[in-house]
Amino acid sequence: MRFLAIPLIFAISPQTGMAETFDDAPPPGTYRTVTVSDPAECAALCNNDSDTCRGAQSLQPDITVNHVICYLNDGLETGSPFEIKPPEPLQLDIAVADLNAYRAQYNLPPVRLNARLNAASQTHAEDMARHGMISHSGTDGSSHSDRVQRKGYVFSIAAENVASGQNSWEKVFKAWQESPGHNENLLRNDVEDFGVALVFEPTTRYKHYWAMLLASPLEDIQ
């Protein structure tokens, strides 16, 4: 029996559901190779491993036989069609300007960037990224008020927003505006200071981790 040597490779992204045909070998980023009966089964394996898999490729060496080689791709290597690229650096001046413009629409006073709140936000964003979680509680049991105080900010009021998955300030700011509880914090009339941080960890499910603090001090803090 003569087999047809016609390699056919499909790359399927679980994020988009779109497929693309490749004529050469699987690109970098393959972390697991499995033999399946059809490309749909390969895509299902990727979906079931969504914490790691960013896309799947299927190679069918002989189109007359239901023998498909499935390549699961984590997107962590340069050249992968599903490559996970780092976000643009967070620009704090733009973040506070956007927040103050939004607050002005509701006749609320502006807030100012505060180094201690930035540091407390950074600490929590790093903790969430390190453990691939989204929570207001730190892995050491800390609350947002604990983290603020540890950075030397003595507050009269402190509120926190967290988020994961958004790869830009514009996207996370919009998401917070569209969430009633988070939006309430953005529009508090009793806060003066602001801090925010983004941490990127491509080996985790959500990749991007955000923490933001709004607060007012008991006294002027330089």
NORDA-V542813 format. One record per helix or strand. SS is the DSSP state (hx for helix, st for strand). FROM is the first residue (numbers start at 0). TO is the last residue. If there is no record, write none. Layout:
BEGIN
SS;FROM;TO  SS;FROM;TO
END
This chain:
BEGIN
st;8;11  st;18;21  st;29;35  hx;38;47  st;54;58  st;67;72  hx;91;103  st;111;112  hx;114;130  hx;143;149  st;154;163  hx;168;177  hx;179;185  st;192;199  st;207;216
END
